[in-house]
Amino acid sequence: MAQKQGESSQFTGVVQDKTFAPGSKSERVSAHLVLDNGEALRLRRRGAVSYGDTELEGLLGKSITATGTVRNGVLFLEDWREN
């Protein structure tokens, strides 16, 4: 990615369920934004629960443009719109 860690940027992709931390005690399925280049960013809304966010689950299968900050592979969402 071209942006710096912690810098707000826009990303476009499809929201999909993917396995997070496979093989670990933290393993779970969570919403990810899969970008055109195949990179997947785990999604998390600012101030929301980190697991079981029903608003993010409602985006599954949809193409969105999201604005947020990336830290350690997690896209902390500030805003998004469906494409």
Secondary structure as GFF3:
##gff-version 3
##sequence-region A 1 83
A	DSSP	beta_strand	8	20	.	.	.	ID=ss1
A	DSSP	beta_strand	28	35	.	.	.	ID=ss2
A	DSSP	beta_strand	40	45	.	.	.	ID=ss3
A	DSSP	alpha_helix	54	57	.	.	.	ID=ss4
A	DSSP	beta_strand	63	71	.	.	.	ID=ss5
A	DSSP	beta_strand	74	82	.	.	.	ID=ss6
###
